Amino acid sequence: MAKRKTKYVCQDCGYESARWMGKCPGCNNWNTLVEEIEPVNNSRHTSGGAQIIQRKPEKITAIESDKEPRITTQMKEFDRVLGGGVVPGSLVLIGGDPGIGKSTLLLQISSQLADKQLPVLYISGEESAKQTKLRADRLEIKSDLLYVLAETNLYDISNQIAQLKPSFVVIDSIQTVFREEVASAPGSVTQVRECTSELMKIAKSNGIPIFIVGHVTKEGSIAGPRILEHMVDAVLYFEGERHHTYRILRGVKNRFGSTNEMGIFEMKEVGLREVMNPSEIFLEERSQGAAGSTVVASMEGTRPVLVEIQALISPSSFGNPRRMATGIDSSRVPLLMAVLEKRVGLMLQNQDAYVKVAGGVKLDEPAIDLAIAVSIASSFRDQPTNPDDIFVGEVGLTGEIRRVSRIEQRVQEAAKMGFKRVICPKRNIDGWTPPDAIQVIGVSTVQEALEIGVSR
């Protein structure tokens, strides 16, 4: 019998080495290399009878470029994040904190697809079939085409997929699935990589969309090697606070749509309910007449969302003033404070600054710069902004306000929510007609925006 070879694999990045090392050369993390036994069987057969068709090269001009048909669900927010629906043969990875609602979301989606006479196979590796049934009873799911399988062996899973031929498969979760040929424990880098590769072959060769659930680390990233995210077609993050009712589904990779889309859900007793008007949700607890509070119209994919930005400026009692930010890039706050100090004359060098995006949403587009700067100036002067104003614009280092994209959609959303004025870059007000119910004011510098939006 041939001697089985061993190798050392990094559990963070998947780097392989013939000997153990304390520090991984791939990701520079310490004590992450674990000894694993290389698989003996390296044949090209799949573990469950899914046949791999040998294809020949084709001329790119001879390939048909028809649009991929999509399977829509009853959750428009879910379809929006995926780019319009589920693509047949796609492999989608969903990650999120424990208890955030990943299993609930996928069980509801599975039920909706089964109600459209599409057989769905829900594979639970962490719960028994009875536990899954209890969740289904709570969600009032009663579909005869929704099948539940409590299994972790990939060979048995792929056999059941070949026999049942479902239209949709859910793997909950990938860290519990294992291949018998791989000697390492379930959840290890080798097991996760091999199982995901096998599921990808099944999805592509049979045209079955497969959704796999992935655990997240304490840093918030999906556990396992980064190659896992490269192998799948789409990566979705399910975010939110466990003690709050609202959840955000965000796409960070999507081969079939935009990666800027965001879906918002509310956790109810009977499951997740989609929120069709997120601007109203984010602004419902806004304080009227409070200094340091402004509203910005941000674009999340193709949807404009109105979000409140809060700032608190207070004298520092330490040698180095603190700069803290929640929901935005932390490096953006000191940059905008430097612009306000240099171009506007606000003495902020001895002030602590705390900036927060209310509602738990994360914003990263440049168009929120003006709203942050106005919030900081409003808190520093202790003068509230007009509660009917919206601020949109990118701030340059010389204090200029630069053009932003899709200003028409932002203004229409502000008008729909009852706002009266939009302060935006002057170069954005030409070439279109704003709604009658709202006034659009163009500004060229931060100084002009503060003179309009914040009184001294």
Phi, psi and omega in degrees: 000131183291145179289133181280132182275148177242156177213164180246125186240132176287130182280355179259317185241350179086010179296137181247142180217150178282343179225162182282142175225146180289326181242129181286126178291340183281314183241359178063023175267152184264145173056043178249354180275126182238138180287132178224153179265130181292142178298141180280318183272112179247026182290164183270008179280147174278163185278353184227024175082004177288115187281134177265118182275127178282119185256157179249153179299144178235151174291138183294333179285342181265354181277130179287136183251042177292151178290143178291128175293144182242147176260116182268151176248182177277353178261102181293329178294321178294315179296325180298315183294325180281351179099015178126000180141181182274127179272128178301138180081007181272154177240114188242133179252128178242123179240158179174165180296155177299135178079009184281336178122020181296313180294322178297316180298312184290328177291323176293318178297319179299319179295319180294322177290322178294328177293340177268020178065035175248117180295134183235135177248115179257111182259117182252115178262349183250341181232155175282170179296326179291323177294320176295324178295322178297319177294321179296323177295320179295325179273002179058047179263121181219075181236133181282346181262008175260113183255140181242132179228119176266094186208147178237348179281120184295330179297314179291324180297313181292328176295318179293324177296320180293326181281315184283328183053060181285163175270351185201136182229138176239129176248114184232095004233173184291335181289346180262347183275144181217157173251137183294330183288340181266124187281344183286166184284154175301139183095347178287168183300315182295316180296315181297318181293315181293318181293320179294321178297319179293318178294327178295319177297318180296317182295314184288321184283333182252354181070028182258122174289130181239128175252126179242139179265133179240140175288161177242153178275177180293341175279350178099358179266160181292132183293152180102181183288155178295340179298336178299319179287333178285333184282327185277165180276330182213145177236121181242138176249130176258110189244165177144165177272136182296332183267005175245159187272343186267140179234147180238126175257116186237135177267126177253348174207135180202113179283350184241012181185189182284149177263006180259359182286153182218133176246138184242133181230158175240129181278117178248178179295329182258021176116196183272135176241131183286145179257114184275337181235081184293333180300320179295323180293316184289338184253000187291336181251020182289136178277132179274133176075022180265134178291141179089009181246126175223165179239135180238146175262103183256148178263123174248091186073241179261003186247129172278137181230130177269124185228143177272134175247127182246142177225143176230117180246124181219151179301139182275141177257009180240170180291322179252113179298148182272144176230106183236141181220142177232122179094353177224170178295125184296336180282347182285330183294306178298330178295312180291327177293325176294322177295317179296324181287320184279318188264335183251334179094017177277126181276091184252004187290340179248026182244137170283142182232129177232119182238136184218141171265115184290146177099353178083004179277153179249129181243138182222007181273152182294342184293350180270359183301314184296319179296322178294315181298319179293322177298317180296315180294322179295317179291321180295318179277350183058040178237121181288154174274166177292124182294349180261012183258146172239137181242127180221131176160151174266135182258126176271169182291340177270006178090004180279155176257120187260157182300147176238166182268156173053048180292331181297315180294324179295316181292321179296321177294320178296319178294323180295328180272004173091012178282152187258330184224147173235119175263116187219173178301143182297328182287352180268353188266358180265148172090005179205164182245119179287162177299155183292333187278359185221147179255130179253121182247124179266136179232153181253335183226165176296324180300317179295319181296321180289326178293329179276317189266334184231119177278153181280000000 
